[in-house]
Amino acid sequence: MTTAAAVPAPPVYRMGRYPGQESELTMTARCMDGGCAWESEPTPQPGTRAVGCESHTAATGHITFAVRLEYIALVTTEAAGGEGSG
C-alpha cells in the first residue's frame, strides 16, 4: 500500500488599500476607437466624467475606452483562519 505524502497548504494572501499618506487612487482612460490617440490625464477621482470620456465622446462620437484604476495595496500573508499581522 502506498501512502501519499502530505501536501503543504498554500499561504493565504490578503490585499487591501493602504490607509497611509502614500496611498493614492489614480484613474486614467484612453480611447480605443481605431487610431485615436486620446488619453486622459491621471485623476484621483474615479468615474468616467472625471477622466474625460464623456467629453471626448461628445466631441468625437468615440464610445469605447480602456479605463485603468490603480491604487497602492499592502499584501500580507496569514495563517489559514488567522487574523494576520498587517
Secondary structure, 3 states (H helix, E strand, C coil): CCCCCCCCCCCEEEEEECCCCCCCEEEEEEECCCCCCCECCCECCCCHHHHCHHHHHHHHCCCCEEEEEEECEEEEEECCCCCCCC
